């Protein structure tokens, strides 16, 4: 619906709906429909999450934000906090998990030549010398 709303001034609702194979009445019904209970609650939670995240020096992750909201008697699931923080572009600080990359291979760098002419083909099962040997005790 957002795509249609953004481009209706240029092409009109009906041609866009025709190309997207959506009935224009569906578009008009969707924009007239009041927001769902989940969307309304999400907006309230987004404000609370932003307030908690900002209030704790922008270092809290989803678990700590959820714990703080629980202390404030705002019950919310961890996955909901994660989803809303992702939508808001908020991330907690990750400590102690640094990775050091010592080698950066370049596509244009020279590769050493294969001086022993290795053949990277395994013989198939049907070829002589590759028969299965019965296991001892079988």
Secondary structure as UniProt FT lines:
FT   HELIX           2..11
FT   HELIX           13..20
FT   HELIX           24..32
FT   HELIX           37..55
FT   TURN            56..58
FT   HELIX           62..71
FT   TURN            72..73
FT   HELIX           78..88
FT   TURN            107..108
FT   TURN            115..116
FT   TURN            125..126
FT   TURN            128..129
FT   TURN            136..137
//
